[in-house]
Amino acid sequence: MPVLVMKFGGTSVANLDRIKRAAKRVGVEVAKGYDVIVIVSAMAGRTNELVGWVDEISPLYDAREYDAVVGSGENVTAGLMALTLQEMDVPARSWQGWQVPLQTNSAHSAARILDIPPDNIRAKFAEGMRVAVIAGFQGVSPEGRITTLGRGGSDTTAVAFAAAFQAERCDIYTDVDGVYTTDPRICSKARKLDRISFEEMLELASLGAKVLQTRSVELAMRYGVKLRVLSSLNEQSDSAGTLVCDEEEIMETRVVSGIAYSREEAKMTLVSVADRPGIAAAIFGPLSEAGVNVDMIIQNISEEGRTDMTFSCPTDQVKRAEKALAEAKARGEINYHDLIADTDVAKVSAVGIGMRSQSGVAARMFKTLSDEGINIKVIATSEIKISVLIDRKYMELAVQALHDAFELEKLA
Amino acid sequence: MPVLVMKFGGTSVANLDRIKRAAKRVGVEVAKGYDVIVIVSAMAGRTNELVGWVDEISPLYDAREYDAVVGSGENVTAGLMALTLQEMDVPARSWQGWQVPLQTNSAHSAARILDIPPDNIRAKFAEGMRVAVIAGFQGVSPEGRITTLGRGGSDTTAVAFAAAFQAERCDIYTDVDGVYTTDPRICSKARKLDRISFEEMLELASLGAKVLQTRSVELAMRYGVKLRVLSSLNEQSDSAGTLVCDEEEIMETRVVSGIAYSREEAKMTLVSVADRPGIAAAIFGPLSEAGVNVDMIIQNISEEGRTDMTFSCPTDQVKRAEKALAEAKARGEINYHDLIADTDVAKVSAVGIGMRSQSGVAARMFKTLSDEGINIKVIATSEIKISVLIDRKYMELAVQALHDAFELEKLA
């Protein structure tokens, strides 16, 4: 029988009623003839509670114990979902990560999936079981200890199962009914997209549109898993959500598919750096070693052998960046007059595969912002993305203006 | 290094402060030179919450899924305890049941321990780890599924580990500071016992004194594990609690060591049963098959070929008993006029190894109750126990009168 993967996030299994509602959706697919693999998250709020306890005990915790604690919420939901399905006369059983086993490397709390041997579950399907309920987010290391895949890791669990079982589709049930052209809370004209390419979704996810974990999109792209995002909460709606797929499967051409934003970006400026060959390596080497994720970089024109160097990084890494640079200065590796951290900025990005073939997108973006009197502090571009750093107070205005400028309300 | 087992119940790990307090006690034993195996229960209330969810979804639940859900609370505490110990610079790590592995049979939700291979944990002790924190109550079946050991099962986990590691002692930390001559809430003269024999503890546990799971006491007796019950809550007290040990280790002679009671006993009377050889088997066979735990049995003198048969069973099994007997009657296997269930009774018991050698205990018990005007409905005795069923309203009075009569306030 064809296999379908269905993943339910924390809000979709927040209580027994929601679990029942999710189980009914699973029952519908079983009735259509699918063998279903259900991936569940912990009940909403539960993982945060567990993380809070660990943080309270030990700010510099042992990641192996963190994983053992934080991964436990999914076990509860998996068992409750299996029981609910059984109560509906759907043959089901639960699997915890180590039971599958979902094998990962030993990078605790950010583990990578190595393998999902499908034989155990396939044998149960052959015996008549119709639903395998899997505790998401967790796996087991080569040392036999519990690992977790990072926040949002259940998305990645779902896609990995879909790849391992050559599933027809991987449906991600969440609290929104699909991927939007931008955040509807900020822009009332935002439209749900019927389809979006893997590449675009990847940029949107990494830019802070929190619908899917970035790695799950990478994995889906690599293995050609058809990924669908839809709502489990909207009872009456039979909305098909948004399909994340190869760009060949998207008929209409569009230049920009979405406007993303992030408030969690800080602008760091090294003032009056002594400019010399290798200075960039001297600055960004120590930052990388300290685990600072540098996003955008700008180097100003050099005057009299000195220059200003500006970069952006997540706001919660500012302290770490300051420490790493101060240490490099103390070691005599770099020389600068001042380091200014500006956390009152936001990143706004336009994303679209059409940019590859169509020119003038950047120009239109810059003109739109300029017309609104918004000053651009830093610019970064990729093949299908243009990002700008602006004052945080203009973020909503910029999103709305760009949404209008690229006529995204006409997409669907 | 000598090994010590310390078990902390749900109230002893109810929140992070309590876990810290428990960890400090562990640290004291580590400082004395012990390698410590810590067994933890789920945080107080957590298991009840999980059981409640399962019951709400499915009154006739799949016990394998029940175990997967209900056993998860201990994993959280084990990880948090390991982190707390690490924070105190005590080398510690957690083990879940399947990681040890604590091997059980497949009797889900009432599984029996088959084996605890000690090599894995011993190797870690040899490497310098000082505390192994074990999630109590849970194990793994030969099929690789999670099992639980029944309510109070963490006591049994603790004793089994003490036996497997030849521990010097097994300390059970709970919310009372030891085993008392009777329940102090009912009798203000109740005294904590310094020592009690395995046999007496076994009778007290099975009679409803809920300090230890009955099976843990059986296991301790079989493997000669020194068991100590003490409070983790009483901060200032350095009370040594109560030692459960071989009777040879108890110096003072005493006839009765404790008065136990149970409100959860019902008296069932089959009125006018046709008396014939094999009638007892015809009655109690079907009850046993229906899973009714019959405790006391009385058969009245037979008159004109008919008799009354009285027995006791837990109150929550009354419905099941009625159904089993009605079915046996319908099948023509037994014949009776009426079945009367009296749930307004209580069982009161005197327990003491001294009864073996000293006569007159029963007589003193009956006279004491008679002097208080309490009517005895059913009597049952074992080598070291006398139990009576009485009207529930007299229960407290009976406990106090018997405590006085056997001068238990003089014990310690």
Interface residues (C-beta under 8 A of the other chain):
Chain A: L16 I19 L50 W53 V54 E56 I57 S58 Y61 D62 R64 E65 Y66 A68 V69 S72 N75 V76 A78 G79 L80 A82 L83 T84 Q86 E87 R93 S94 Q96 W98 Q99 G144 R145 I146
Chain B: L16 I19 L50 W53 V54 E56 I57 S58 Y61 D62 R64 E65 Y66 A68 V69 S72 N75 V76 A78 G79 L80 A82 L83 T84 Q86 E87 R93 S94 Q96 W98 Q99 G144 R145 I146
